[in-house]
């Protein structure tokens, strides 16, 4: 079998796709920050990419993946992200469009010899189902406090996060608030983000052990 035939039959896994995908996204979009394995609704997003004005969801379906959970994942991405893409291995290219909404984009990743080739098969358009009241929940309390202070609003220290979310959306124009949200997410201490992710993973392990004891 020649090299060309071998490259066509090469199965790409999630781990093969991520690094070249990050390089592609950074080259294309410029200033970005990546959130991996972020819990949104009932799903865990593969990647939420932050730009200066948008949150972009990217769900990876490698050659080894199925569409089993995609319907639920789409519902959750749609609630939180401004724009969404499904990133697929070559084996999914022909049929993936049947499984996604019309406004989702498609990025195809394939191996050609020793090179990874990434192409946008279908451009994404603005997500009409994004819910502002959910997107703002991605901010941590200290980030909310900074936005309140920046806009000369009360600190509301004795109030719930939900109350603060509502006040910010009432008092500020959404475009202005969105820009400030993105700035705060760019400035986030990612060591704390790693700690939050680790806490989630530990909680999942404990939950699994508890469920095992009950069965």
Secondary structure, 3 states (H helix, E strand, C coil): CCHHHHHHHCCCCHHHHHHHHHHHHHHHHCCCEEEEEEEECCEEEEEEEECCCCEEEEEEECCCCCCCCHHHHHHHHHHHCCEEEEEEEHHHCCCHHHHCCCCCEEEEEEEECCEEEEEEEECCCCCCCCCHHHHHHHCCHHHHHHHHHHCCCCCCCCCCHHHHHHHHHHHCCHHHHHHHHHHHHHHCCHHHHHHHHHHHHHHHHHHHHHHHHHC
